[in-house]
Amino acid sequence: MTAAKVIEAMDGLAPDEQTKVIQHAFELARRRQLSADELGDLAERLENSSDPAEIIRLRSAMTGGFYGE
């Protein structure tokens, strides 16, 4: 099934069922390991950031993305 088909199917779900699908998607994203390119992009953003809160968020995203929480 393609992403377009999944999105189309989600559009037809009741709001409570859509919520379950969205929560599942967030959980998948949280556990997923990032590719080398994605980690590189985060590292580049970290290098260029001067905002302490952004630095903490990027470091956390890199750690989670590397290990796949």
Residue, then its C-alpha position, 0 to 999 in steps of 0.5 A: m500500500t502506498a502512502a497516498k492510499v494510507i492517507e486516503a484511507m485515514d481521511g475516511l476514518a472517524p476522528d477517534e480512529q484517526t487519533k489512534v493512527i496519528q498516535h501510532a505514527f508518532e510512536l513509529a517515528r520516535r523508535r525509528q533509527l535515522s539514516a546517515d543523511e538525516l543524522g548529518d542534517l541534524a549535526e549540521r543544524l547543531e553546528n550552526s545553532s546558537d540557541p541553547a534550547e535548540i541545541i538540547r533538542l537537536r542533541s536529543a533528536m540525534t541520540g534518539g535517531f542514532y539508537g532508535e529509542 
